[in-house]
Amino acid sequence: MTVSEMFCEREKTYLSEFAFKTSDTKGRVNPQPICPNRTEFQRDRDRIIHSKSFRRLMHKTQVFIFPQDEHFRTRMTHTLEVTQIARIIARALRLNEDLCEAAALGHDLGHTPFGHSGEHAMQQLFSSDFAHYKQSIRVVEKLENNGNGLNLTWEVKDAILNHSGDCEASTLEGQIIKIADRIAYINHDIDDAIRGSILTLDDIPKDLIKTLGVGHGERINRMVSAVISESMNKPYVRMEEKTWEATMKLREFLFERVYRNKIAKAEEEKCIKMLSILFEYFSKKPEEMPEIYYKNTFEEPVERCVCDYISSMTDRYAIDLFRELYVPGMWKRTV
């Protein structure tokens, strides 16, 4: 028996009856030989971690656009926090940790530069239907690995696609990702807002503090505990109602005080304008895009491929590219 077969057999005896077993996967679009040492979801995890799109998350905005303080969250650190929370919940509920881990690590691969500001720009420039979770699927199916995609399993892609919006993932593990994502960003965005002098702890409504706790760690622990207690040995993943209501009120508070805050969004209009100019430029000159995006213009609309290119950019890359194309450089004196 191989190591991967041993893992799959162990799942059948240890995991909850409601857990998704790796041996039941619908598989990949392009079938591949079984790995002797890793389960299919472990392979997906590794493909995501070693992808270029994953590495670029390190230089993509979470909420604060291109902050100078290096302690603000990035899309990468957000992803790692979601993964950590998802695994804690999955382990407690005896669900498939490997499936959770792979989906959590890949859930934001399609995010644009400058966070949701970039997403709004693509909705204006390309399609009102553009969404980062749909773009994440396009990344793993078509754009990564020199245009070959990552060939992930159906269940991991389903969890990535349904981690946001009104749809629900087909597996309980996928449902965990949606809850873990909210737990992570609600709490770390409070932390960053306090660091950015937009909020103080005293600004948070007292009734929410009473229900959810004061500090970052305490709030996360209460939210996670509320998911575990409500979902234990159940065919669904939910947060206990009182805690969920407080969590959603805290989220509404953040939209009002942080996400739409003039300080946090001070550079948003500039970012959208810059991406608009880049979008127009490459729509007229697609041959100047990297080959992976340009070659797709022979099969798909140019605007679709330009959207792919711009969505892949990090904050720094977009700014440097704009500067190269539109900001005059200094003349060099030669002797």
C-alpha positions, 0 to 999 in steps of 0.5 A, spaced: 500 500 500 502 506 498 502 512 502 497 516 499 492 509 499 494 509 506 492 516 507 485 515 503 484 509 508 485 513 514 480 518 512 474 512 511 475 510 519 477 517 522 473 523 518 466 524 520 461 521 516 459 528 513 466 529 511 468 529 503 473 523 502 479 524 497 477 517 494 470 520 492 473 526 488 470 527 481 477 528 479 481 532 474 479 535 467 486 531 465 487 525 469 494 523 471 497 517 475 496 517 482 502 520 486 504 515 491 506 519 497 500 525 496 493 525 496 489 528 490 488 534 495 495 535 497 497 535 490 493 541 489 495 544 495 502 544 492 501 546 485 497 552 488 503 554 493 508 553 487 504 557 482 506 564 480 499 567 482 500 565 489 507 568 490 504 575 487 499 575 492 505 577 497 505 584 493 497 585 492 493 590 497 488 587 502 485 593 504 490 599 505 492 601 498 500 600 497 501 602 505 508 604 507 508 600 513 510 593 512 506 590 518 499 591 514 496 585 511 497 583 504 493 578 500 498 573 501 498 574 509 490 574 508 490 567 505 495 564 510 490 567 516 484 564 512 488 557 511 489 557 518 482 558 521 479 553 516 484 548 518 482 549 525 475 548 524 476 542 519 480 538 524 475 540 530 469 537 525 473 531 523 472 534 516 478 533 510 483 538 512 487 537 505 481 539 501 480 545 506 487 547 505 488 547 498 481 551 497 483 556 502 490 557 499 487 558 492 481 562 494 484 569 492 489 567 486 485 571 481 485 578 485 486 584 482 492 589 484 489 594 489 484 589 492 477 591 491 479 597 488 482 593 482 476 589 482 471 595 481 476 597 475 475 591 472 467 591 472 467 598 469 472 596 464 471 589 462 465 586 465 460 588 470 460 580 471 467 580 473 469 578 480 475 575 483 473 568 485 471 567 478 478 570 476 481 565 481 478 559 477 480 562 470 487 563 473 487 555 475 484 553 469 487 557 463 492 562 465 497 558 470 503 554 468 504 557 461 497 557 459 496 550 461 492 551 468 494 547 474 489 542 473 486 542 480 480 537 482 473 539 481 472 539 489 477 544 490 475 549 484 468 548 487 470 551 494 474 557 490 468 559 486 463 559 491 467 562 497 464 569 496 457 571 494 450 568 495 452 561 492 454 555 497 460 550 496 458 543 494 462 540 500 462 542 507 470 543 507 468 548 501 463 552 506 468 552 511 472 557 506 467 562 506 466 562 513 473 562 515 474 568 509 470 572 513 472 571 520 479 572 517 478 579 514 473 582 519 478 581 524 485 583 521 482 589 518 480 591 524 487 590 526 490 594 520 484 600 521 487 601 528 494 601 526 492 606 520 489 610 526 482 610 523 479 606 528 480 605 536 478 599 540 473 604 543 470 605 537 467 598 536 460 598 539 460 595 546 454 590 545 459 587 539 465 587 544 461 584 549 459 578 544 465 577 540 471 579 545 476 585 545 482 583 542 484 580 535 485 573 538 479 573 543 474 575 537 477 569 532 477 564 538 469 566 539 467 566 532 471 559 531 468 556 537 461 558 535 462 555 528 465 548 531 459 548 536 454 549 531 456 544 526 459 539 530 456 532 527 451 536 522 451 536 515 452 543 514 457 548 517 454 554 520 456 559 526 451 559 532 446 565 531 447 570 536 455 570 534 453 570 527 449 576 528 454 580 531 459 578 526 455 581 521 454 587 525 461 588 525 462 587 518 457 592 517 461 597 522 467 596 518 464 597 511 461 604 514 468 606 518 473 603 514 472 600 507 469 606 505 473 611 509 477 616 505 483 615 509 483 608 507 481 609 500 485 616 499 488 613 493 483 609 490 481 614 484 488 614 482 488 607 482 482 606 478 484 611 473 491 608 472 488 601 471 483 604 466 489 608 462 493 601 462 487 597 460 486 602 454 493 602 452 494 594 452 487 594 448 490 598 442 497 594 443 496 587 445 502 585 442 506 588 448 503 584 453 507 578 455 506 572 451 501 568 455 496 573 455 497 576 447 497 569 444 490 568 448 488 574 443 487 569 437 482 565 441 478 570 445 476 578 445 482 582 446 479 585 452 478 579 456 486 578 455 487 585 457 483 584 463 487 577 465 494 581 464 492 587 469 488 582 474 495 578 474 499 584 476 501 586 483 501 593 486 508 595 485 508 592 478 502 596 475 505 602 478 512 601 475 509 599 468 505 605 468 511 610 470 515 606 464 509 608 459 507 615 461 512 618 466 517 622 463 524 619 465 530 623 466 535 624 461 542 621 462 548 625 462 554 621 458 561 623 458 
